[in-house]
């Protein structure tokens, strides 16, 4: 099948009639999600005009290189509400397997480009899209402490913030302290699996017990509001404990250490540091997504080159002289 015979229809919103139910797209591979309906077909050129009439009302229409580019963007998750998500790729694979079983003749015509689509998608995702998970409080905390913080971590608090952070403190023992010990125990009970619960030790809700935990911990995450009187004791315990082996305190109850008991402690991070990391990751994420979209466009151009010289999809080798074709493509 020539690339010029590839046609893709895309309709956003609730799915309508089943793909391939009528008209010239009776042989289409249908992909339906909660957000869109897509039909992918291999149609001879003489049928393309009728594919833009009543049978495709409400659909965006893509042909040839534009159709292939759209399918790459879709398969890479770049057309999804959460850019880079992986669920759509699984839905495409499932739809294709079902189409192959249901319509062998139509699948035979479409198969070379679907195989190329899956291979190109794998390459683009592995280079640009892997590891683009959205930033959460827990993931940001782990980044600030180190990807795999060593030793024991003390977590202060048992509210929603502490609950969001706790699953990410999964590389060692966690000492959990809250001014109401019952709430700390309730938070432990929410953790999935006996192993997760066993690595968490609830600290008694007395001042002495908490300060003893400070002296034991290598890293501390504070998920409660600033308490000037208690923070003086905490900062003192931290300074007494610190040796050359490092360790960090992350205080999510203050924006800055200026004017607090924590001022001058180089191993301290605050909300300001967490939000700065979030913004940096967001910028990096957008840059990678932009590169992934460009890669989809480049792959589509290579598909057009292969089609022009009669090569089987994915089989051609190209030299530097072919780069000129990319200059005319609108990204």
C-alpha positions as CSV (number, residue, x, y, z in Angstrom):
1,X,0.0,0.0,0.0
2,X,1.3,3.4,-0.9
3,X,1.5,6.1,1.8
4,X,-0.8,8.2,-0.3
5,X,-3.5,5.6,0.2
6,X,-3.4,5.9,4.0
7,X,-6.4,7.9,5.4
8,X,-7.1,8.6,9.0
9,X,-10.3,10.1,10.4
10,X,-10.4,11.5,13.9
11,X,-13.4,12.6,15.9
12,X,-13.1,14.0,19.4
13,X,-15.7,13.5,22.0
14,X,-18.0,10.5,22.7
15,X,-17.7,7.7,20.1
16,X,-20.4,7.5,17.5
17,X,-21.2,4.5,15.3
18,X,-18.7,1.7,15.3
19,X,-15.7,2.3,13.0
20,X,-16.2,0.9,9.5
21,X,-20.0,0.8,9.8
22,X,-20.8,2.5,6.5
23,X,-19.4,4.2,3.4
24,X,-15.9,3.9,2.0
25,X,-14.5,3.1,5.4
26,X,-16.1,-0.2,5.8
27,X,-12.6,-1.7,6.0
28,X,-11.2,0.8,8.5
29,X,-9.4,-0.2,11.7
30,X,-11.4,1.5,14.5
31,X,-9.8,2.9,17.6
32,X,-12.3,4.2,20.2
33,X,-11.4,5.8,23.5
34,X,-13.4,7.9,26.0
35,X,-12.0,11.0,24.3
36,X,-12.0,10.2,20.6
37,X,-12.8,7.8,17.7
38,X,-10.2,7.2,15.1
39,X,-10.5,5.2,11.8
40,X,-7.5,4.1,9.9
41,X,-7.9,2.7,6.4
42,X,-6.0,1.9,3.2
43,X,-8.0,3.3,0.3
44,X,-7.1,3.4,-3.4
45,X,-6.7,7.0,-4.5
46,X,-9.9,7.0,-6.6
47,X,-11.9,6.5,-3.4
48,X,-10.3,9.4,-1.4
49,X,-12.8,12.0,-2.6
50,X,-15.8,10.0,-1.3
51,X,-14.0,9.6,2.0
52,X,-14.4,13.3,2.6
53,X,-18.2,13.4,2.1
54,X,-21.2,12.5,4.3
55,X,-19.7,9.2,5.5
56,X,-17.0,11.2,7.4
57,X,-19.1,14.1,8.8
58,X,-17.7,15.3,12.1
59,X,-14.3,13.8,11.6
60,X,-11.0,15.5,11.0
61,X,-9.4,14.0,7.8
62,X,-5.8,13.2,7.3
63,X,-4.2,11.6,4.2
64,X,-0.8,10.3,3.3
65,X,2.1,11.8,5.3
66,X,-0.3,13.9,7.4
67,X,-2.2,10.7,8.3
68,X,1.0,8.9,9.3
69,X,2.2,11.9,11.3
70,X,-1.1,12.1,13.2
71,X,-1.0,8.4,14.0
72,X,2.5,8.8,15.4
73,X,1.4,11.7,17.6
74,X,-1.5,9.7,18.8
75,X,0.5,6.5,19.5
76,X,3.1,8.5,21.4
77,X,0.5,10.0,23.6
78,X,1.1,13.5,22.3
79,X,-2.6,14.0,21.4
80,X,-3.7,12.9,24.9
81,X,-4.9,15.1,27.7
82,X,-1.9,13.9,29.7
83,X,0.9,14.2,27.2
84,X,3.0,11.2,27.0
85,X,0.6,8.7,28.6
86,X,1.0,5.1,27.5
87,X,-2.6,3.8,27.6
88,X,-3.4,4.9,24.1
89,X,-0.6,2.8,22.6
90,X,-2.1,-0.3,24.2
91,X,-5.6,0.7,22.8
92,X,-4.1,1.0,19.3
93,X,-2.4,-2.4,19.6
94,X,-5.6,-4.0,20.8
95,X,-7.6,-2.4,18.0
96,X,-5.1,-3.5,15.4
97,X,-5.1,-7.1,16.6
98,X,-8.9,-7.2,16.5
99,X,-8.9,-5.7,13.0
100,X,-6.4,-8.3,11.8
101,X,-8.6,-11.1,13.1
102,X,-11.9,-9.6,11.7
103,X,-10.8,-8.4,8.2
104,X,-7.7,-10.2,6.9
105,X,-7.8,-8.6,3.4
106,X,-8.1,-5.0,4.7
107,X,-5.4,-5.7,7.3
108,X,-3.0,-7.0,4.7
109,X,-3.1,-3.7,2.9
110,X,-2.7,-1.7,6.1
111,X,-0.2,-4.0,7.9
112,X,3.1,-2.5,6.6
113,X,2.3,0.9,7.8
114,X,0.9,-0.3,11.1
115,X,4.1,-2.3,11.7
116,X,6.2,0.8,10.9
117,X,4.0,2.9,13.1
118,X,4.6,0.6,16.1
119,X,8.4,0.6,15.5
120,X,8.6,4.3,15.0
121,X,6.5,4.9,18.1
122,X,8.8,2.6,20.2
123,X,11.9,4.6,19.0
124,X,10.3,8.0,19.8
125,X,8.9,7.0,23.1
126,X,12.2,5.4,24.3
127,X,14.2,8.5,23.4
128,X,11.9,11.4,24.4
129,X,8.8,10.2,26.3
130,X,10.0,7.7,28.9
131,X,10.1,9.1,32.4
132,X,7.8,12.0,31.8
133,X,5.6,11.2,34.7
134,X,3.8,14.2,36.2
135,X,5.4,15.9,39.2
136,X,3.8,15.1,42.5
137,X,4.7,16.2,46.0
138,X,6.0,12.7,46.7
139,X,8.2,12.5,43.6
140,X,9.6,16.0,44.1
141,X,10.4,15.2,47.7
142,X,12.3,12.1,46.6
143,X,14.3,14.1,44.1
144,X,15.2,16.7,46.7
145,X,16.4,14.0,49.1
146,X,18.1,12.0,46.4
147,X,16.7,9.4,44.0
148,X,17.3,6.7,46.6
149,X,17.9,8.4,50.0
150,X,20.1,6.3,52.3
151,X,19.3,5.4,55.9
152,X,16.4,6.2,58.1
153,X,13.9,8.9,57.2
154,X,11.9,10.8,59.8
155,X,8.5,12.0,58.5
156,X,6.6,14.6,60.7
157,X,2.9,14.7,60.1
158,X,0.0,12.4,59.3
159,X,-2.3,14.7,57.2
160,X,-2.9,14.7,53.4
161,X,0.6,16.0,52.6
162,X,2.3,13.3,54.7
163,X,0.1,10.7,53.1
164,X,1.1,11.8,49.6
165,X,4.8,11.8,50.5
166,X,5.0,8.5,52.5
167,X,4.8,6.0,49.6
168,X,7.8,7.7,48.0
169,X,10.0,7.1,51.1
170,X,10.4,3.5,50.1
171,X,14.2,2.8,50.3
172,X,14.6,2.3,54.1
173,X,13.1,2.6,57.5
174,X,10.6,5.4,58.1
175,X,10.1,6.9,61.5
176,X,6.6,8.5,61.6
177,X,5.7,11.1,64.2
178,X,2.6,13.1,64.7
179,X,1.3,15.1,67.7
180,X,-1.6,12.6,67.8
181,X,-0.1,9.2,67.7
182,X,-3.4,7.6,66.7
183,X,-3.4,9.5,63.5
184,X,0.1,8.3,62.7
185,X,-1.0,4.7,63.3
186,X,-4.0,5.2,61.1
187,X,-1.8,6.4,58.3
188,X,0.4,3.3,58.6
189,X,-2.7,1.1,58.4
190,X,-3.5,2.7,55.0
191,X,-0.3,1.6,53.4
192,X,-0.7,-1.3,51.0
193,X,1.0,-4.6,51.9
194,X,2.6,-5.9,55.0
195,X,6.1,-5.1,53.8
196,X,5.2,-1.4,53.5
197,X,3.7,-1.3,56.9
198,X,6.6,-3.2,58.5
199,X,9.2,-0.6,57.4
200,X,7.4,2.2,59.1
201,X,7.8,2.7,62.9
202,X,5.5,5.1,64.7
203,X,7.2,7.4,67.2
204,X,5.6,8.2,70.5
205,X,4.0,11.7,70.5
206,X,6.3,13.2,73.2
207,X,8.9,15.8,72.7
208,X,11.7,13.5,74.0
209,X,10.7,10.7,71.6
210,X,10.5,13.0,68.7
211,X,14.0,14.5,69.4
212,X,15.4,11.1,69.8
213,X,14.1,10.3,66.3
214,X,15.7,13.4,65.0
215,X,19.1,12.1,66.3
216,X,18.5,8.7,64.7
217,X,17.4,9.9,61.2
218,X,19.6,10.6,58.3
219,X,16.9,12.5,56.4
220,X,13.8,14.4,57.7
221,X,10.7,15.5,55.9
222,X,8.4,18.0,57.8
223,X,4.8,18.0,56.6
224,X,3.3,20.1,59.3
225,X,3.2,24.0,59.7
226,X,6.1,25.9,61.2
227,X,6.2,25.8,65.1
228,X,8.8,28.4,66.1
229,X,9.3,27.0,69.7
230,X,9.5,23.4,68.7
231,X,11.6,24.2,65.6
232,X,14.3,25.6,67.8
233,X,14.7,22.2,69.5
234,X,14.5,20.4,66.2
235,X,17.1,22.5,64.5
236,X,19.4,22.1,67.5
237,X,18.9,18.3,67.5
238,X,19.7,18.3,63.7
239,X,22.9,20.3,64.2
240,X,24.1,18.0,67.0
241,X,23.4,14.9,64.9
242,X,25.1,16.0,61.7
243,X,28.4,14.6,60.7
244,X,30.3,14.6,57.4
245,X,28.0,11.8,56.0
246,X,25.4,14.3,55.0
247,X,21.6,14.0,55.2
248,X,18.9,16.5,54.5
249,X,15.9,18.2,56.1
250,X,13.0,19.1,53.9
251,X,10.6,21.5,55.6
252,X,7.3,21.8,53.7
253,X,5.8,24.0,56.4
254,X,7.9,27.1,55.5
255,X,8.6,28.9,52.2
256,X,12.0,30.1,53.3
257,X,14.4,29.6,56.2
258,X,15.0,33.4,56.5
259,X,14.0,34.5,60.0
260,X,13.4,31.0,61.3
261,X,15.4,28.6,63.5
262,X,16.5,26.9,60.3
263,X,18.4,29.9,58.9
264,X,22.0,29.1,58.0
265,X,21.5,25.3,57.8
266,X,22.9,24.4,54.4
267,X,21.3,20.9,54.3
268,X,17.8,22.4,54.5
269,X,15.3,22.6,51.6
270,X,11.9,24.4,51.8
271,X,8.8,24.8,49.8
272,X,10.6,27.3,47.6
273,X,13.1,24.7,46.6
274,X,10.4,22.2,45.9
275,X,8.5,24.6,43.7
276,X,11.7,25.6,41.9
277,X,12.3,21.9,41.1
278,X,8.7,21.5,39.9
279,X,9.1,24.4,37.5
280,X,12.5,23.1,36.2
281,X,11.0,19.7,35.6
282,X,8.0,21.3,33.8
283,X,10.3,23.2,31.5
284,X,12.3,20.0,30.8
285,X,9.1,18.1,30.1
286,X,7.9,20.6,27.6
287,X,11.2,20.6,25.8
288,X,11.2,16.8,25.5
289,X,7.6,16.8,24.3
290,X,8.4,19.4,21.7
291,X,11.3,17.2,20.5
292,X,9.0,14.2,20.5
293,X,6.5,16.1,18.3
294,X,9.4,17.1,15.9
295,X,10.5,13.5,15.8
296,X,7.0,12.4,14.8
297,X,7.1,14.9,11.9
298,X,10.6,13.7,10.9
299,X,9.5,10.1,10.9
300,X,6.5,11.0,8.8
301,X,8.8,12.7,6.3
302,X,11.0,9.6,6.1
303,X,7.9,7.6,5.4
304,X,7.2,9.9,2.5
305,X,10.7,9.4,1.2
306,X,10.4,5.7,1.4
307,X,7.1,5.8,-0.4
308,X,8.5,8.1,-3.1
309,X,11.4,5.7,-4.0
310,X,9.2,2.6,-3.8
311,X,10.9,1.1,-0.7
312,X,9.0,-1.1,1.7
313,X,8.0,0.8,4.9
314,X,11.1,1.1,7.1
315,X,13.5,-0.6,4.7
316,X,15.2,2.4,3.0
317,X,18.5,4.0,3.9
318,X,18.8,7.8,3.4
319,X,21.8,10.1,2.9
320,X,22.5,13.7,3.7
321,X,21.0,14.8,0.4
322,X,17.5,13.7,1.6
323,X,17.6,16.3,4.4
324,X,16.4,19.0,2.1
325,X,12.9,17.5,2.2
326,X,12.6,18.4,5.9
327,X,13.0,22.1,5.2
328,X,9.6,22.3,3.4
329,X,7.6,20.6,6.1
330,X,5.5,22.8,8.4
331,X,5.9,21.7,12.1
